[in-house]
Amino acid sequence: MQVTPELYQDMQKQSMPHSNTKINVLTAFLTGGMICTIGQILFFSFQNLGFSQEQSMAWTSITLVFLSAILTGFGIYEKLARHAGAGTLVPITGFANAIASSAIESKTEGFVLGIGTKIFTIAGPVILYGTAASVIYGLIYYLISIF
């Protein structure tokens, strides 16, 4: 039997799990909102402890990265991401998860050739293109502000 492109597409559609987009979007929105709410609670808590606004922002970021890395290490973040989907990609926690999971996966290869070389496998492109985009946007902003 020869598989035509149309037959292949039909077989692919039948084998794919069906997902409810509305529920997935709602779950991602609520999960991302929950992570941001936790961040806001941390921010207010640090301010109530007497930290300045800048110090509170820094400590909130540090705490969210730390919690994300710990939850990744215990496998909890992966379980949350499996159910919440894109909602766990909130930039700071998702980035910490990407780095921690790369480090965990490559730890058997040693510190230098494993963790040291592969820790930014997933996060490297984000850093590269994020930095490049910020330079381009900064130049555009600068050129616009001149006129």
NUDREN-94225 format. One line per 4 residues: number of its first residue (from 0); for each residue y, z, x of N, C-alpha, C. Coordinates in pm, 1 decimal, always signed. Example, Ala and Ser with C-alpha at 12.3 -4.5 7.8 and 13.67 -1.06 7.14 Angstrom:
<atoms>
0> -569.0,+780.0,+1319.0,-450.0,+780.0,+1230.0,-330.0,+780.0,+1320.0; -225.0,+708.0,+1285.0,-106.0,+714.0,+1367.0,+3.0,+787.0,+1290.0 .
</atoms>
This chain:
<atoms>
0> -117.0,+0.0,+84.0,+0.0,+0.0,+0.0,+123.7,+0.0,+88.8; +214.2,-89.0,+58.3,+337.2,-97.1,+134.8,+445.1,-16.7,+62.3; +516.5,+63.2,+139.0,+620.4,+148.4,+82.3,+754.0,+75.7,+92.1; +808.9,+44.8,-21.8,+939.8,-19.9,-27.6,+1048.0,+86.8,-23.0 .
4> +1170.4,+47.6,+9.2,+1278.4,+147.7,+10.7,+1295.9,+217.3,-124.6; +1277.1,+144.7,-233.7,+1291.6,+205.4,-366.8,+1180.4,+307.0,-391.6; +1056.3,+269.5,-355.2,+943.8,+360.5,-372.6,+961.9,+484.2,-285.1; +1010.2,+464.6,-163.6,+1034.8,+577.7,-73.1,+1138.6,+673.1,-132.1 .
8> +1246.7,+619.2,-188.7,+1348.7,+704.3,-250.4,+1292.2,+780.8,-368.6; +1207.6,+717.2,-448.7,+1145.2,+786.5,-562.2,+1054.9,+899.1,-513.3; +975.6,+871.9,-408.6,+887.2,+975.6,-354.5,+969.5,+1090.3,-296.0; +1080.7,+1057.4,-233.3,+1166.3,+1159.4,-174.3,+1227.0,+1247.2,-282.9 .
12> +1274.8,+1187.9,-390.8,+1333.3,+1264.5,-500.9,+1231.3,+1357.7,-565.0; +1106.3,+1312.3,-575.2,+1002.0,+1394.6,-635.9,+963.2,+1511.6,-546.6; +969.6,+1492.5,-414.2,+927.8,+1598.6,-322.4,+1037.6,+1700.2,-293.1; +1162.2,+1664.5,-320.5,+1273.0,+1755.9,-292.5,+1276.0,+1868.6,-395.3 .
16> +1302.3,+1989.7,-349.8,+1315.7,+2098.9,-447.1,+1442.4,+2079.4,-529.5; +1430.7,+2108.0,-655.2,+1545.8,+2093.9,-743.6,+1632.7,+2218.5,-731.5; +1761.3,+2197.4,-717.8,+1852.6,+2310.6,-706.4,+1961.4,+2297.6,-811.3; +2007.2,+2412.0,-854.8,+2113.4,+2417.2,-953.3,+2245.4,+2432.7,-878.0 .
20> +2321.8,+2326.5,-869.8,+2444.5,+2325.7,-791.4,+2544.1,+2428.8,-840.6; +2557.6,+2443.9,-970.5,+2654.9,+2539.5,-1023.9,+2620.7,+2682.1,-982.1; +2495.8,+2718.1,-988.7,+2454.6,+2853.1,-948.7,+2469.8,+2870.7,-798.1; +2435.7,+2766.9,-720.0,+2450.1,+2775.6,-573.8,+2595.8,+2793.5,-533.1 .
24> +2685.0,+2718.2,-597.0,+2827.6,+2729.5,-565.2,+2879.4,+2868.2,-604.2; +2840.4,+2916.9,-720.6,+2883.2,+3050.0,-765.2,+2831.3,+3158.9,-671.4; +2704.7,+3148.0,-631.4,+2646.2,+3246.9,-540.4,+2717.3,+3244.4,-404.7; +2743.7,+3124.9,-352.9,+2814.1,+3114.3,-224.4,+2954.8,+3171.8,-235.4 .
28> +3022.0,+3143.1,-346.1,+3157.7,+3194.4,-367.3,+3157.4,+3347.4,-373.3; +3064.9,+3402.7,-448.5,+3059.7,+3548.9,-462.8,+3020.3,+3616.5,-331.9; +2927.5,+3557.3,-260.2,+2886.3,+3616.9,-132.3,+2998.8,+3610.8,-29.9; +3063.1,+3494.5,-18.9,+3177.3,+3482.9,+71.9,+3287.7,+3578.5,+33.3 .
32> +3310.8,+3591.8,-97.1,+3410.9,+3686.7,-145.4,+3374.4,+3830.3,-112.4; +3243.3,+3861.7,-122.0,+3197.6,+3996.9,-89.4,+3222.0,+4027.3,+59.1; +3192.7,+3930.1,+144.9,+3215.3,+3950.2,+289.1,+3364.0,+3969.0,+316.6; +3446.7,+3888.5,+252.0,+3592.0,+3901.9,+270.5,+3643.0,+4034.6,+214.5 .
36> +3584.9,+4079.6,+104.1,+3623.4,+4208.7,+46.8,+3587.4,+4322.5,+142.0; +3470.2,+4313.9,+202.6,+3431.1,+4414.3,+302.2,+3531.1,+4414.6,+417.8; +3571.4,+4295.8,+460.9,+3672.1,+4285.6,+566.7,+3804.1,+4348.4,+525.3; +3844.6,+4326.7,+400.6,+3970.8,+4384.3,+352.6,+3961.6,+4536.3,+343.7 .
40> +3846.5,+4586.3,+299.6,+3825.4,+4732.1,+293.8,+3832.2,+4791.6,+434.5; +3769.5,+4723.1,+529.8,+3776.5,+4769.3,+668.9,+3920.8,+4770.7,+718.7; +3994.6,+4664.2,+687.1,+4134.3,+4655.1,+729.1,+4215.3,+4772.5,+674.5; +4203.1,+4798.7,+545.0,+4276.3,+4910.8,+485.0,+4230.9,+5044.8,+542.8 .
44> +4101.7,+5055.8,+571.6,+4050.0,+5180.4,+630.2,+4110.1,+5204.8,+767.7; +4118.5,+5099.5,+847.7,+4178.4,+5115.6,+980.5,+4327.1,+5149.0,+969.5; +4395.9,+5090.6,+873.2,+4536.7,+5124.9,+854.3,+4552.6,+5270.1,+809.8; +4462.0,+5316.7,+723.3,+4467.6,+5456.2,+679.5,+4437.2,+5554.0,+792.1 .
48> +4366.5,+5506.9,+894.1,+4340.1,+5591.2,+1010.7,+4458.7,+5596.3,+1106.0; +4564.1,+5520.0,+1075.3,+4685.3,+5524.6,+1155.6,+4704.4,+5408.0,+1249.8; +4616.4,+5309.9,+1244.8,+4632.8,+5193.3,+1329.4,+4744.1,+5104.5,+1274.9; +4810.1,+5031.4,+1362.5,+4912.1,+4936.0,+1319.4,+4843.1,+4817.0,+1251.1 .
52> +4923.1,+4728.6,+1193.3,+4865.6,+4612.7,+1126.2,+4788.6,+4524.8,+1225.2; +4846.1,+4501.1,+1341.8,+4779.6,+4417.6,+1442.7,+4651.1,+4482.5,+1492.9; +4655.8,+4614.1,+1516.7,+4535.9,+4684.2,+1561.1,+4429.0,+4683.8,+1452.1; +4470.3,+4700.1,+1328.1,+4374.9,+4698.5,+1216.8,+4308.0,+4562.5,+1204.2 .
56> +4385.2,+4455.8,+1222.1,+4326.4,+4321.4,+1215.9,+4224.7,+4302.1,+1327.3; +4258.7,+4347.5,+1447.1,+4167.7,+4332.0,+1560.6,+4039.0,+4411.6,+1538.5; +4051.9,+4537.6,+1496.5,+3934.4,+4621.1,+1474.4,+3849.9,+4572.1,+1357.4; +3913.0,+4512.2,+1258.2,+3838.1,+4454.1,+1147.0,+3753.3,+4337.6,+1196.8 .
60> +3812.1,+4251.6,+1277.4,+3737.4,+4138.0,+1333.8,+3622.6,+4185.9,+1421.2; +3650.7,+4283.2,+1505.7,+3548.0,+4336.8,+1595.3,+3433.4,+4396.4,+1514.2; +3466.0,+4470.3,+1410.8,+3363.8,+4534.8,+1328.5,+3279.8,+4431.8,+1253.8; +3344.0,+4327.8,+1198.7,+3269.2,+4224.5,+1126.7,+3175.4,+4148.2,+1220.8 .
64> +3221.5,+4118.6,+1341.5,+3135.5,+4050.8,+1439.1,+3019.0,+4140.8,+1477.2; +3046.7,+4267.9,+1501.8,+2941.9,+4362.8,+1538.3,+2838.5,+4375.9,+1427.3; +2884.0,+4393.1,+1303.3,+2790.9,+4407.0,+1190.6,+2707.6,+4280.8,+1170.8; +2770.2,+4166.4,+1185.5,+2697.9,+4040.2,+1170.8,+2590.4,+4025.7,+1278.5 .
68> +2624.1,+4059.9,+1401.1,+2526.6,+4050.6,+1510.6,+2411.1,+4148.8,+1489.8; +2442.8,+4269.8,+1445.8,+2337.2,+4369.5,+1420.0,+2246.4,+4322.3,+1306.6; +2306.4,+4274.3,+1197.1,+2227.1,+4225.9,+1083.9,+2143.7,+4104.1,+1123.0; +2194.7,+4020.3,+1211.8,+2117.8,+3907.1,+1261.7,+1999.8,+3955.6,+1344.2 .
72> +2023.5,+4053.6,+1428.2,+1917.4,+4109.1,+1512.4,+1802.7,+4168.0,+1432.5; +1833.1,+4228.6,+1319.9,+1730.0,+4287.7,+1234.8,+1674.0,+4189.0,+1132.7; +1723.0,+4065.3,+1132.0,+1673.3,+3963.5,+1040.5,+1729.2,+3971.8,+899.5; +1825.2,+4058.9,+878.3,+1882.2,+4078.1,+744.6,+1979.7,+3966.1,+711.1 .
76> +2057.1,+3921.9,+807.7,+2156.7,+3817.0,+782.8,+2088.2,+3686.9,+740.5; +1974.5,+3657.4,+801.2,+1899.9,+3536.2,+765.3,+1850.5,+3543.3,+620.4; +1801.8,+3660.2,+579.9,+1756.9,+3676.0,+441.2,+1873.7,+3661.1,+344.0; +1987.8,+3718.4,+380.6,+2107.1,+3704.9,+297.5,+2149.6,+3558.5,+288.3 .
80> +2147.7,+3488.3,+401.5,+2188.0,+3347.5,+404.0,+2092.3,+3260.9,+323.5; +1965.5,+3297.2,+321.3,+1867.9,+3220.1,+245.1,+1900.7,+3222.8,+95.7; +1951.2,+3334.4,+48.3,+1984.3,+3347.3,-93.7,+2128.6,+3308.7,-123.6; +2218.6,+3333.8,-30.7,+2360.7,+3312.2,-56.4,+2408.9,+3175.2,-11.1 .
84> +2335.9,+3110.3,+76.3,+2374.3,+2977.0,+121.1,+2503.6,+2977.3,+199.9; +2593.3,+2887.2,+162.4,+2716.9,+2866.2,+236.8,+2810.6,+2986.2,+232.2; +2789.1,+3079.7,+143.5,+2875.0,+3196.9,+135.3,+2871.2,+3283.5,+259.7; +2764.5,+3272.5,+337.6,+2754.5,+3351.2,+460.8,+2819.4,+3281.0,+579.2 .
88> +2874.6,+3163.9,+555.4,+2940.2,+3090.9,+662.9,+3087.3,+3126.5,+675.6; +3127.1,+3238.8,+616.8,+3263.9,+3286.1,+633.8,+3286.8,+3287.9,+784.7; +3396.0,+3227.2,+830.9,+3407.5,+3194.6,+973.1,+3365.6,+3301.1,+1073.3; +3415.6,+3421.4,+1063.9,+3388.9,+3515.8,+1172.2,+3245.5,+3568.1,+1169.5 .
92> +3190.3,+3593.4,+1051.9,+3053.2,+3643.8,+1044.9,+2952.9,+3531.9,+1070.1; +2981.0,+3413.7,+1020.5,+2891.9,+3300.7,+1044.4,+2887.2,+3262.6,+1191.2; +3001.9,+3269.4,+1257.2,+3009.3,+3239.3,+1400.0,+2930.7,+3342.7,+1480.5; +2947.6,+3469.3,+1447.2,+2873.6,+3575.0,+1517.0,+2723.8,+3558.6,+1494.7 .
96> +2685.3,+3522.1,+1373.1,+2545.1,+3498.8,+1343.1,+2489.8,+3383.0,+1424.8; +2567.0,+3275.4,+1437.8,+2521.4,+3158.6,+1514.5,+2497.6,+3193.9,+1660.6; +2586.7,+3271.1,+1717.3,+2572.5,+3308.6,+1858.2,+2456.4,+3406.3,+1876.8; +2448.4,+3506.7,+1789.4,+2341.7,+3606.1,+1802.8,+2204.3,+3543.6,+1780.3 .
100> +2191.8,+3454.8,+1682.6,+2061.0,+3393.8,+1656.8,+2018.3,+3303.3,+1772.2; +2112.6,+3232.6,+1834.3,+2079.0,+3150.3,+1951.7,+2031.6,+3237.6,+2066.7; +2096.9,+3350.0,+2085.2,+2057.3,+3441.3,+2193.1,+1919.1,+3500.5,+2166.8; +1891.9,+3536.1,+2043.4,+1762.1,+3595.3,+2009.2,+1650.1,+3493.6,+2028.8 .
104> +1673.4,+3368.9,+1987.3,+1570.5,+3265.6,+1999.3,+1538.4,+3231.6,+2144.6; +1635.1,+3244.0,+2233.0,+1612.7,+3202.2,+2371.7,+1589.2,+3318.3,+2467.0; +1572.4,+3439.7,+2417.0,+1557.3,+3555.3,+2506.4,+1426.9,+3552.3,+2585.5; +1323.6,+3484.6,+2534.2,+1197.0,+3479.6,+2607.0,+1205.6,+3396.0,+2733.4 .
108> +1307.9,+3312.4,+2744.5,+1324.6,+3227.4,+2861.7,+1404.9,+3295.2,+2971.8; +1445.8,+3418.7,+2950.0,+1518.9,+3493.4,+3051.3,+1667.7,+3498.2,+3022.5; +1737.5,+3580.6,+3099.8,+1880.3,+3599.7,+3078.0,+1963.3,+3479.1,+3122.9; +1928.4,+3420.4,+3235.8,+2010.5,+3311.4,+3289.0,+1974.5,+3178.5,+3223.0 .
112> +1848.3,+3137.8,+3233.1,+1807.8,+3007.7,+3179.9,+1785.0,+3009.7,+3029.0; +1770.6,+3125.5,+2971.6,+1751.2,+3135.0,+2828.4,+1880.4,+3165.7,+2756.3; +1915.1,+3293.0,+2755.6,+2033.5,+3337.8,+2682.6,+2160.9,+3277.5,+2740.7; +2174.1,+3278.9,+2872.1,+2296.7,+3231.3,+2935.4,+2327.5,+3085.1,+2909.9 .
116> +2223.7,+3002.7,+2903.1,+2247.8,+2859.6,+2883.2,+2244.2,+2816.2,+2738.1; +2179.5,+2892.0,+2652.6,+2161.6,+2845.9,+2514.8,+2236.9,+2928.2,+2410.5; +2312.7,+3027.1,+2451.8,+2379.8,+3114.0,+2355.3,+2483.5,+3037.6,+2272.0; +2545.2,+2937.0,+2329.5,+2646.9,+2861.0,+2256.2,+2594.6,+2726.3,+2206.1 .
120> +2463.7,+2711.6,+2194.7,+2405.9,+2585.9,+2148.1,+2459.4,+2546.9,+2011.4; +2462.2,+2640.2,+1920.2,+2510.0,+2612.7,+1785.4,+2661.8,+2626.0,+1778.8; +2715.4,+2727.1,+1844.8,+2857.9,+2755.6,+1835.0,+2943.0,+2669.7,+1927.1; +2884.0,+2609.3,+2028.9,+2959.0,+2528.8,+2124.1,+3039.3,+2416.4,+2061.3 .
124> +2977.4,+2334.1,+1976.0,+3056.2,+2228.3,+1911.8,+3170.2,+2282.3,+1826.1; +3148.4,+2397.1,+1763.5,+3254.8,+2457.4,+1682.4,+3372.5,+2495.2,+1772.4; +3343.4,+2553.8,+1885.8,+3449.1,+2592.1,+1978.9,+3520.0,+2467.2,+2031.6; +3442.2,+2368.3,+2073.4,+3499.4,+2246.2,+2130.3,+3590.3,+2174.6,+2030.6 .
128> +3536.4,+2142.8,+1913.8,+3614.7,+2065.4,+1817.8,+3722.4,+2149.0,+1750.2; +3700.4,+2278.1,+1737.3,+3805.9,+2365.5,+1684.1,+3924.8,+2372.7,+1778.2; +3896.4,+2384.3,+1907.4,+4003.6,+2387.0,+2007.0,+4076.0,+2253.0,+2012.5; +4000.1,+2144.3,+2012.5,+4061.7,+2011.2,+2016.2,+4148.2,+1987.3,+1892.1 .
132> +4097.4,+2027.1,+1775.5,+4174.8,+2008.7,+1652.2,+4301.7,+2092.5,+1654.6; +4293.3,+2215.2,+1706.9,+4413.2,+2299.9,+1710.5,+4518.1,+2242.4,+1804.9; +4476.1,+2180.8,+1915.5,+4571.7,+2116.9,+2005.9,+4638.8,+1998.5,+1936.6; +4561.2,+1916.8,+1869.4,+4616.5,+1800.5,+1798.8,+4712.1,+1845.2,+1688.4 .
136> +4670.9,+1943.2,+1608.5,+4757.7,+1992.8,+1501.3,+4884.3,+2055.8,+1558.3; +4870.3,+2125.7,+1670.4,+4987.1,+2185.4,+1733.9,+5085.5,+2080.9,+1782.4; +5034.1,+1973.1,+1840.9,+5121.5,+1864.5,+1885.7,+5191.1,+1797.6,+1767.6; +5115.4,+1774.6,+1660.2,+5176.0,+1713.9,+1540.4,+5284.2,+1804.8,+1484.7 .
140> +5257.0,+1933.8,+1477.0,+5354.8,+2030.0,+1426.3,+5479.1,+2032.0,+1515.5; +5456.3,+2028.9,+1645.5,+5568.5,+2028.8,+1738.8,+5652.9,+1903.8,+1721.6; +5590.9,+1788.8,+1710.8,+5664.6,+1664.3,+1694.8,+5741.2,+1661.3,+1561.2; +5681.0,+1715.2,+1457.6,+5749.3,+1720.2,+1327.3,+5867.3,+1816.0,+1332.6 .
144> +5850.9,+1928.3,+1403.8,+5958.4,+2028.0,+1407.1,+6077.9,+1983.1,+1491.3; +6059.2,+1886.8,+1577.5,+6168.9,+1834.2,+1658.6,+6269.5,+1761.1,+1568.8; +6217.1,+1689.1,+1472.1,+6303.1,+1607.6,+1386.6,+6347.4,+1685.6,+1271.6 .
</atoms>
